[in-house]
Amino acid sequence: MSENIGSSRIIGVIGKPHGNKGEVYVMMFTDYPKTIKKGCLLYLDKDCKKEIRPENIREVVLQGKVRTIFKFFDYNTRADSEKLRGFILYRNFKDQPKPKKDSYWIDELAECNVYMGEGKKVGRVMEVQKFAYNDNLIIRDTTKKIIIIPMLEDYIKDIDIKNRKIILKKIPEYI
């Protein structure tokens, strides 16, 4: 889930230090984590002024979860890396990969208005849940109820990012 903030997109949040050589855990939010490579330009602020570059990135499995560990240039001790804790990592829009055909950034879908095919407004996208097989749109309908719509062809007719509009074919039968 990459979130759009100004001229940048959130890719993750820096967590606690790992070990004593300047490494930190990073909770990744990006849709394309494999595009973040050693030496790529990242930022510690949404305005893309405070630059930081990863020296090394690796994934480890701890307690059954995949965790991402970053080592940044010029952060060589645990005390150095502790200063990064809590910072949000950003990437400039111009450095973002283009989404695949019929794929969207999560922040592009958030706040889109949702309509049935005949034009009746259903509600607004509040959140996108990511799962292994498909994502779900979390929609607050016009009566303030929450509706969950799978991001599948069976349910989605059209997505118009420019006009912030999603057209549904149907609402799931279980609602």
C-alpha positions as CSV (number, residue, x, y, z in Angstrom):
1,M,0.0,0.0,0.0
2,S,1.8,3.1,-1.2
3,E,0.2,6.2,0.1
4,N,0.3,9.5,-1.9
5,I,1.5,12.5,0.0
6,G,2.3,15.6,-2.1
7,S,5.2,15.0,-4.5
8,S,6.1,11.7,-2.8
9,R,4.7,8.3,-2.0
10,I,5.1,6.5,1.4
11,I,6.9,3.2,1.0
12,G,7.4,2.3,4.7
13,V,8.0,3.2,8.3
14,I,11.3,2.7,10.0
15,G,11.1,0.7,13.2
16,K,13.5,-0.4,15.9
17,P,17.2,-1.1,15.3
18,H,18.3,-4.6,14.5
19,G,21.7,-5.5,16.0
20,N,24.5,-3.1,16.6
21,K,25.7,-2.3,13.1
22,G,23.2,0.4,12.1
23,E,20.4,-1.8,10.7
24,V,16.7,-1.1,11.2
25,Y,13.5,-2.9,10.6
26,V,11.2,-1.3,8.1
27,M,7.5,-2.0,7.8
28,M,7.0,-1.9,4.1
29,F,3.8,-0.3,2.6
30,T,4.8,-0.2,-1.1
31,D,3.1,-2.2,-3.8
32,Y,6.5,-2.8,-5.4
33,P,9.1,-3.6,-2.7
34,K,11.5,-5.3,-5.2
35,T,12.0,-1.9,-6.9
36,I,13.7,-0.5,-3.8
37,K,17.3,-1.3,-4.4
38,K,20.7,-0.7,-2.8
39,G,21.7,3.0,-3.3
40,C,18.2,4.2,-4.5
41,L,17.2,7.6,-3.4
42,L,14.7,7.7,-0.6
43,Y,13.5,10.5,1.7
44,L,12.7,11.0,5.4
45,D,10.2,13.8,4.6
46,K,7.2,14.1,2.3
47,D,8.8,17.1,0.5
48,C,11.7,15.0,-0.6
49,K,14.4,17.2,1.0
50,K,16.0,14.8,3.6
51,E,17.7,12.2,1.4
52,I,18.7,8.8,2.6
53,R,20.1,5.8,0.7
54,P,20.0,2.1,1.6
55,E,23.4,0.4,1.7
56,N,21.8,-3.0,2.1
57,I,18.3,-4.4,2.1
58,R,17.4,-7.9,3.2
59,E,14.5,-10.0,4.3
60,V,14.5,-12.4,7.2
61,V,11.9,-14.7,8.7
62,L,11.4,-14.1,12.4
63,Q,8.6,-15.8,14.3
64,G,7.0,-16.9,11.0
65,K,6.8,-13.4,9.6
66,V,8.9,-11.9,6.8
67,R,10.6,-8.8,8.0
68,T,12.6,-6.3,6.0
69,I,15.9,-5.0,7.3
70,F,17.6,-1.9,5.9
71,K,21.1,-0.6,6.5
72,F,21.5,3.0,5.4
73,F,24.7,4.7,4.3
74,D,26.2,6.8,7.2
75,Y,24.2,5.0,9.9
76,N,26.8,2.5,11.3
77,T,25.9,2.0,15.0
78,R,22.8,1.1,16.9
79,A,22.8,4.6,18.3
80,D,22.9,6.1,14.8
81,S,20.0,3.8,13.6
82,E,17.9,4.6,16.8
83,K,17.7,8.2,15.5
84,L,15.8,6.9,12.4
85,R,13.1,5.1,14.5
86,G,9.6,6.3,13.6
87,F,10.5,8.1,10.4
88,I,8.3,7.5,7.4
89,L,10.3,6.6,4.2
90,Y,9.2,8.3,1.0
91,R,10.0,7.9,-2.6
92,N,9.6,10.7,-5.1
93,F,6.8,10.2,-7.7
94,K,9.3,10.6,-10.6
95,D,11.2,7.6,-9.2
96,Q,8.2,5.3,-9.0
97,P,7.7,2.4,-11.3
98,K,4.6,2.6,-13.5
99,P,1.9,0.2,-12.3
100,K,1.1,-2.8,-14.6
101,K,-1.9,-2.5,-16.9
102,D,-5.2,-2.6,-15.0
103,S,-3.2,-2.1,-11.7
104,Y,-3.4,1.0,-9.5
105,W,-1.7,2.6,-6.6
106,I,-3.8,2.2,-3.5
107,D,-3.8,5.9,-2.8
108,E,-5.2,6.4,-6.3
109,L,-8.3,4.3,-5.3
110,A,-8.8,5.9,-1.9
111,E,-11.6,8.5,-1.8
112,C,-12.9,7.5,-5.2
113,N,-16.7,7.6,-5.5
114,V,-18.3,4.3,-6.3
115,Y,-21.3,3.9,-8.5
116,M,-23.5,1.0,-9.8
117,G,-23.5,0.6,-13.6
118,E,-26.7,2.7,-14.0
119,G,-25.2,5.6,-12.2
120,K,-26.6,5.3,-8.6
121,K,-24.0,6.3,-6.1
122,V,-23.0,3.4,-3.7
123,G,-20.5,5.3,-1.6
124,R,-16.8,6.2,-1.3
125,V,-13.6,4.1,-1.0
126,M,-12.3,4.5,2.5
127,E,-9.5,1.9,2.4
128,V,-8.0,-0.9,0.2
129,Q,-7.2,-4.2,1.9
130,K,-4.3,-6.2,0.3
131,F,-4.5,-9.9,0.2
132,A,-2.5,-12.6,-1.6
133,Y,-5.2,-13.4,-4.2
134,N,-7.0,-10.1,-4.6
135,D,-7.5,-6.8,-2.9
136,N,-10.7,-5.5,-1.4
137,L,-12.3,-2.1,-1.6
138,I,-13.7,-0.9,1.7
139,I,-16.5,1.4,0.9
140,R,-18.6,3.5,3.2
141,D,-22.0,3.6,1.6
142,T,-24.5,6.5,1.5
143,T,-26.1,5.3,4.8
144,K,-22.6,5.1,6.5
145,K,-22.5,1.3,6.4
146,I,-19.3,-0.5,5.3
147,I,-19.4,-2.6,2.2
148,I,-16.5,-4.8,1.1
149,I,-16.0,-5.2,-2.7
150,P,-13.4,-7.7,-4.0
151,M,-11.2,-6.1,-6.7
152,L,-12.3,-8.8,-9.3
153,E,-13.7,-8.5,-12.8
154,D,-16.9,-10.1,-11.5
155,Y,-17.6,-6.9,-9.5
156,I,-15.7,-4.0,-11.0
157,K,-16.8,-2.7,-14.4
158,D,-14.5,0.3,-14.7
159,I,-12.0,2.4,-12.8
160,D,-11.5,6.0,-13.9
161,I,-8.7,7.4,-11.8
162,K,-8.7,10.8,-13.5
163,N,-12.4,11.4,-12.5
164,R,-12.0,9.6,-9.2
165,K,-14.8,7.2,-10.1
166,I,-15.3,3.4,-9.8
167,I,-18.2,1.7,-11.6
168,L,-19.4,-1.6,-10.2
169,K,-21.0,-4.5,-12.2
170,K,-22.7,-5.8,-9.0
171,I,-22.5,-5.8,-5.3
172,P,-21.5,-9.2,-3.7
173,E,-24.5,-11.4,-3.0
174,Y,-23.5,-11.9,0.7
175,I,-24.2,-8.2,1.5
